[in-house]
Amino acid sequence: MEKALAAAEELTVTVREYVQNGMDSVQLRVAERGSAWIAQSVVILLVSVVLFLAAGFIGVTLAILVGMWTGHMWAGFLVVAMLYTGIAGLLWLRREKGIRLPLVNYFIQQFTSVHEKDQ
């Protein structure tokens, strides 16, 4: 009888350790995925800010150059504004194939690569 109780107690301890290890493993995977996602989001945000600033400075410089070339500063800024409007129109027309689908594919690739690493 004592052997059966000792075996049952040992089995209970083993099951508790197994469950605890499983929970620890899940917590670590969630923390790893979360930290990777946050780090990637921060990098994308920083790169976007730098590119936005660079585009702004390039646009102002281009507007000044075109304004000096035409002799009217307002004409330079008008030309650059029309250029930006044209680029925005092209992006709007290509938003499905050029922006949304690549983003969806990228996130699917990120999820499946993390999922494959876990197994």
PyRosetta script that sets phi, psi and omega in degrees:
from pyrosetta import init, pose_from_sequence

init()
pose = pose_from_sequence("MEKALAAAEELTVTVREYVQNGMDSVQLRVAERGSAWIAQSVVILLVSVVLFLAAGFIGVTLAILVGMWTGHMWAGFLVVAMLYTGIAGLLWLRREKGIRLPLVNYFIQQFTSVHEKDQ")
pose.set_psi(1, -43.0)
pose.set_omega(1, -179.6)
pose.set_phi(2, -65.1)
pose.set_psi(2, -35.8)
pose.set_omega(2, 178.3)
pose.set_phi(3, -64.8)
pose.set_psi(3, -40.1)
pose.set_omega(3, 179.7)
pose.set_phi(4, -66.3)
pose.set_psi(4, -41.1)
pose.set_omega(4, 177.5)
pose.set_phi(5, -65.3)
pose.set_psi(5, -41.6)
pose.set_omega(5, 178.9)
pose.set_phi(6, -64.7)
pose.set_psi(6, -41.2)
pose.set_omega(6, 178.7)
pose.set_phi(7, -66.1)
pose.set_psi(7, -40.2)
pose.set_omega(7, 179.0)
pose.set_phi(8, -66.0)
pose.set_psi(8, -40.7)
pose.set_omega(8, 178.6)
pose.set_phi(9, -66.1)
pose.set_psi(9, -41.2)
pose.set_omega(9, 178.3)
pose.set_phi(10, -64.6)
pose.set_psi(10, -40.6)
pose.set_omega(10, 177.6)
pose.set_phi(11, -63.8)
pose.set_psi(11, -40.2)
pose.set_omega(11, 178.4)
pose.set_phi(12, -62.5)
pose.set_psi(12, -44.0)
pose.set_omega(12, 178.8)
pose.set_phi(13, -63.2)
pose.set_psi(13, -42.9)
pose.set_omega(13, -180.0)
pose.set_phi(14, -63.2)
pose.set_psi(14, -43.6)
pose.set_omega(14, 179.2)
pose.set_phi(15, -64.2)
pose.set_psi(15, -42.5)
pose.set_omega(15, 178.0)
pose.set_phi(16, -60.5)
pose.set_psi(16, -43.4)
pose.set_omega(16, 178.5)
pose.set_phi(17, -64.4)
pose.set_psi(17, -40.1)
pose.set_omega(17, 179.1)
pose.set_phi(18, -62.8)
pose.set_psi(18, -46.0)
pose.set_omega(18, 179.2)
pose.set_phi(19, -63.8)
pose.set_psi(19, -43.2)
pose.set_omega(19, 179.2)
pose.set_phi(20, -63.0)
pose.set_psi(20, -41.8)
pose.set_omega(20, 177.0)
pose.set_phi(21, -62.8)
pose.set_psi(21, -39.5)
pose.set_omega(21, 177.2)
pose.set_phi(22, -63.2)
pose.set_psi(22, -43.2)
pose.set_omega(22, 178.6)
pose.set_phi(23, -65.4)
pose.set_psi(23, -40.8)
pose.set_omega(23, 177.6)
pose.set_phi(24, -62.5)
pose.set_psi(24, -40.6)
pose.set_omega(24, 179.1)
pose.set_phi(25, -63.0)
pose.set_psi(25, -43.1)
pose.set_omega(25, 178.8)
pose.set_phi(26, -64.1)
pose.set_psi(26, -43.2)
pose.set_omega(26, 179.3)
pose.set_phi(27, -61.9)
pose.set_psi(27, -40.8)
pose.set_omega(27, 179.0)
pose.set_phi(28, -66.4)
pose.set_psi(28, -41.3)
pose.set_omega(28, 178.5)
pose.set_phi(29, -64.6)
pose.set_psi(29, -41.7)
pose.set_omega(29, 178.6)
pose.set_phi(30, -64.5)
pose.set_psi(30, -42.8)
pose.set_omega(30, 179.0)
pose.set_phi(31, -64.1)
pose.set_psi(31, -40.1)
pose.set_omega(31, 179.8)
pose.set_phi(32, -66.1)
pose.set_psi(32, -45.9)
pose.set_omega(32, 179.4)
pose.set_phi(33, -64.8)
pose.set_psi(33, -43.4)
pose.set_omega(33, -179.5)
pose.set_phi(34, -63.4)
pose.set_psi(34, -45.0)
pose.set_omega(34, -179.4)
pose.set_phi(35, -67.7)
pose.set_psi(35, -36.5)
pose.set_omega(35, 177.4)
pose.set_phi(36, -65.4)
pose.set_psi(36, -41.5)
pose.set_omega(36, 179.9)
pose.set_phi(37, -66.1)
pose.set_psi(37, -43.4)
pose.set_omega(37, 179.7)
pose.set_phi(38, -65.1)
pose.set_psi(38, -44.4)
pose.set_omega(38, 179.5)
pose.set_phi(39, -61.4)
pose.set_psi(39, -43.2)
pose.set_omega(39, 179.7)
pose.set_phi(40, -66.3)
pose.set_psi(40, -38.5)
pose.set_omega(40, 178.3)
pose.set_phi(41, -64.6)
pose.set_psi(41, -40.8)
pose.set_omega(41, 178.7)
pose.set_phi(42, -64.1)
pose.set_psi(42, -43.5)
pose.set_omega(42, 179.7)
pose.set_phi(43, -63.6)
pose.set_psi(43, -44.0)
pose.set_omega(43, 178.8)
pose.set_phi(44, -62.4)
pose.set_psi(44, -41.6)
pose.set_omega(44, 178.7)
pose.set_phi(45, -62.8)
pose.set_psi(45, -45.8)
pose.set_omega(45, 180.0)
pose.set_phi(46, -64.3)
pose.set_psi(46, -43.3)
pose.set_omega(46, 178.1)
pose.set_phi(47, -64.0)
pose.set_psi(47, -39.8)
pose.set_omega(47, 178.7)
pose.set_phi(48, -62.9)
pose.set_psi(48, -41.7)
pose.set_omega(48, 179.2)
pose.set_phi(49, -63.8)
pose.set_psi(49, -44.6)
pose.set_omega(49, 180.0)
pose.set_phi(50, -63.6)
pose.set_psi(50, -43.8)
pose.set_omega(50, 178.5)
pose.set_phi(51, -65.1)
pose.set_psi(51, -38.0)
pose.set_omega(51, 177.4)
pose.set_phi(52, -63.0)
pose.set_psi(52, -45.3)
pose.set_omega(52, 178.2)
pose.set_phi(53, -63.9)
pose.set_psi(53, -42.8)
pose.set_omega(53, 179.4)
pose.set_phi(54, -62.6)
pose.set_psi(54, -43.4)
pose.set_omega(54, 178.7)
pose.set_phi(55, -63.1)
pose.set_psi(55, -38.7)
pose.set_omega(55, 177.9)
pose.set_phi(56, -63.4)
pose.set_psi(56, -47.3)
pose.set_omega(56, 179.7)
pose.set_phi(57, -66.2)
pose.set_psi(57, -39.3)
pose.set_omega(57, 177.6)
pose.set_phi(58, -64.7)
pose.set_psi(58, -40.8)
pose.set_omega(58, 178.8)
pose.set_phi(59, -63.0)
pose.set_psi(59, -44.6)
pose.set_omega(59, 178.4)
pose.set_phi(60, -64.3)
pose.set_psi(60, -43.6)
pose.set_omega(60, 178.6)
pose.set_phi(61, -61.7)
pose.set_psi(61, -45.1)
pose.set_omega(61, 178.8)
pose.set_phi(62, -62.6)
pose.set_psi(62, -40.6)
pose.set_omega(62, 179.0)
pose.set_phi(63, -63.8)
pose.set_psi(63, -41.8)
pose.set_omega(63, 178.4)
pose.set_phi(64, -64.7)
pose.set_psi(64, -43.6)
pose.set_omega(64, 179.4)
pose.set_phi(65, -62.7)
pose.set_psi(65, -44.9)
pose.set_omega(65, 178.7)
pose.set_phi(66, -65.8)
pose.set_psi(66, -38.7)
pose.set_omega(66, 177.5)
pose.set_phi(67, -62.5)
pose.set_psi(67, -40.8)
pose.set_omega(67, 177.4)
pose.set_phi(68, -67.8)
pose.set_psi(68, -37.5)
pose.set_omega(68, -178.6)
pose.set_phi(69, -67.4)
pose.set_psi(69, -40.9)
pose.set_omega(69, -179.5)
pose.set_phi(70, -83.9)
pose.set_psi(70, -19.2)
pose.set_omega(70, -177.6)
pose.set_phi(71, 90.1)
pose.set_psi(71, -1.5)
pose.set_omega(71, 178.7)
pose.set_phi(72, -132.3)
pose.set_psi(72, 116.8)
pose.set_omega(72, -178.9)
pose.set_phi(73, -61.1)
pose.set_psi(73, -38.4)
pose.set_omega(73, -178.3)
pose.set_phi(74, -61.5)
pose.set_psi(74, -33.0)
pose.set_omega(74, 179.8)
pose.set_phi(75, -66.9)
pose.set_psi(75, -37.2)
pose.set_omega(75, 177.4)
pose.set_phi(76, -63.0)
pose.set_psi(76, -44.8)
pose.set_omega(76, 179.2)
pose.set_phi(77, -69.0)
pose.set_psi(77, -33.1)
pose.set_omega(77, 176.3)
pose.set_phi(78, -65.0)
pose.set_psi(78, -44.1)
pose.set_omega(78, 179.7)
pose.set_phi(79, -62.4)
pose.set_psi(79, -44.1)
pose.set_omega(79, 179.9)
pose.set_phi(80, -66.7)
pose.set_psi(80, -38.8)
pose.set_omega(80, 177.6)
pose.set_phi(81, -62.9)
pose.set_psi(81, -41.3)
pose.set_omega(81, 177.4)
pose.set_phi(82, -65.8)
pose.set_psi(82, -37.2)
pose.set_omega(82, 176.8)
pose.set_phi(83, -62.0)
pose.set_psi(83, -47.2)
pose.set_omega(83, 178.5)
pose.set_phi(84, -63.7)
pose.set_psi(84, -37.2)
pose.set_omega(84, 178.1)
pose.set_phi(85, -65.4)
pose.set_psi(85, -40.0)
pose.set_omega(85, 176.9)
pose.set_phi(86, -64.0)
pose.set_psi(86, -42.6)
pose.set_omega(86, 177.7)
pose.set_phi(87, -63.0)
pose.set_psi(87, -42.8)
pose.set_omega(87, 178.6)
pose.set_phi(88, -62.6)
pose.set_psi(88, -39.4)
pose.set_omega(88, 177.6)
pose.set_phi(89, -63.5)
pose.set_psi(89, -42.5)
pose.set_omega(89, 178.2)
pose.set_phi(90, -64.2)
pose.set_psi(90, -41.5)
pose.set_omega(90, 177.7)
pose.set_phi(91, -63.1)
pose.set_psi(91, -39.4)
pose.set_omega(91, 179.5)
pose.set_phi(92, -64.0)
pose.set_psi(92, -42.0)
pose.set_omega(92, 179.9)
pose.set_phi(93, -68.7)
pose.set_psi(93, -31.3)
pose.set_omega(93, -177.1)
pose.set_phi(94, -100.8)
pose.set_psi(94, 15.7)
pose.set_omega(94, -173.0)
pose.set_phi(95, -61.7)
pose.set_psi(95, -35.8)
pose.set_omega(95, -177.4)
pose.set_phi(96, -71.4)
pose.set_psi(96, -56.3)
pose.set_omega(96, -175.6)
pose.set_phi(97, -81.0)
pose.set_psi(97, -32.1)
pose.set_omega(97, -173.3)
pose.set_phi(98, -92.0)
pose.set_psi(98, -20.5)
pose.set_omega(98, -175.6)
pose.set_phi(99, -123.2)
pose.set_psi(99, -57.3)
pose.set_omega(99, -173.0)
pose.set_phi(100, -65.4)
pose.set_psi(100, -49.6)
pose.set_omega(100, -177.6)
pose.set_phi(101, -62.8)
pose.set_psi(101, -44.6)
pose.set_omega(101, 176.2)
pose.set_phi(102, -61.8)
pose.set_psi(102, -35.6)
pose.set_omega(102, 177.7)
pose.set_phi(103, -66.8)
pose.set_psi(103, -43.7)
pose.set_omega(103, 178.1)
pose.set_phi(104, -61.5)
pose.set_psi(104, -45.7)
pose.set_omega(104, 179.0)
pose.set_phi(105, -62.0)
pose.set_psi(105, -38.9)
pose.set_omega(105, 179.3)
pose.set_phi(106, -62.9)
pose.set_psi(106, -46.4)
pose.set_omega(106, -179.3)
pose.set_phi(107, -68.2)
pose.set_psi(107, -35.4)
pose.set_omega(107, 175.4)
pose.set_phi(108, -63.8)
pose.set_psi(108, -42.7)
pose.set_omega(108, 178.7)
pose.set_phi(109, -63.0)
pose.set_psi(109, -41.5)
pose.set_omega(109, 179.3)
pose.set_phi(110, -64.1)
pose.set_psi(110, -43.6)
pose.set_omega(110, -179.3)
pose.set_phi(111, -65.0)
pose.set_psi(111, -44.6)
pose.set_omega(111, -177.0)
pose.set_phi(112, -71.5)
pose.set_psi(112, -32.6)
pose.set_omega(112, 178.6)
pose.set_phi(113, -69.6)
pose.set_psi(113, -38.1)
pose.set_omega(113, 176.5)
pose.set_phi(114, -68.3)
pose.set_psi(114, -40.2)
pose.set_omega(114, -179.6)
pose.set_phi(115, -63.9)
pose.set_psi(115, -40.8)
pose.set_omega(115, -179.9)
pose.set_phi(116, -68.0)
pose.set_psi(116, -33.6)
pose.set_omega(116, 178.5)
pose.set_phi(117, -66.7)
pose.set_psi(117, -32.1)
pose.set_omega(117, -178.1)
pose.set_phi(118, -69.1)
pose.set_psi(118, -28.6)
pose.set_omega(118, -174.2)
pose.set_phi(119, -91.3)
pose.dump_pdb("model.pdb")
